[in-house]
Amino acid sequence: MLIIFGVGHKSYNNRSFSNAGYCFHCHNSSRWILSKVTTWFSLFFIPVVPIKTEFGEMCPICKQGKKLSRFEYESKVNQTE
């Protein structure tokens, strides 16, 4: 009997943030991107159980940014709606 399982399938949810932010890395002002990355446990190459979720915001030009807590992410998502 052969069972194939693994970890590492990731799903991405990116959305544009309505407020412009200044990037100290590339020195541009633009609408930053809010991102949510979920890592899944997979069985037979099908994502089954979410293992880890990370939240962040990044500059759309240079892709530099910072991690956010779930609370910070959800409050910024609510501001965009």
N, C-alpha and C positions, 0 to 999 in steps of 0.2 A: 504494500500500500504506500503510495507516494502522496505526501501532502506538501504543497508549496505555499510558503508564507513569507512575509517580509515586512520591512518598515522602510518608509522613505517616500511613498507617494505623497505629493504635496498638492494642495489646492490653493489657489491665489484669488483674493478678492481685493481689487484695487478700485479706488474711487477718487475723484478730484475733490480737493478741499476748496471751499468757496473763498476763503481769505488768502490773500497773497502773503507769502513768507519770504524772508530774506535768507539766502544761503551764505554762510560764512566760508564755505569751501570754494564755490565758484563765483561768489559776489554778484548773483543775479536775484532779482525779485520776480517771483512767479507763483502760480497756484500750485501748492504742494500736493502730493499724492498720499492718501491714507491707504495703508495696506494691512491685510489680514492673511497670514499664512498658516494653514493647518497641515500638520503631518499626520498621516494615517497608517494604521496597521492594516495590511492587506492579506487576503486569503485567496489563492488562485488568481492573483493579479486584480482582485476587486477590492477597493478600499472599504473596510468594514467598520473600524473603530477609530475615532480621532484620538491621537495620543498627546499632541502638543499644539497649542495655538499661540502664535506670536503676533503682536500688533506693532505698527510703526508708522512713521511719516517720513517721506523722502522728497528731495528736490527732483523734479522731472528732467532737469538738464544734466546734472552730474551724478544722480542716483545716490548721493550721500544723504544721511538722515539720522534719525534716532529711534530707539524703541519706546513704545508707549505702554502704559498699563491698560487693562481692559476698560477701566473707568474713563481714562483720558480719551481712548479711542471712541467709545460710545458717545461721550459728550461732544466730540468733534463731528461724529456722524450725524448726531441730532441737530447740530448747527447747520449742516449742509441741506437738511430736508426742509 
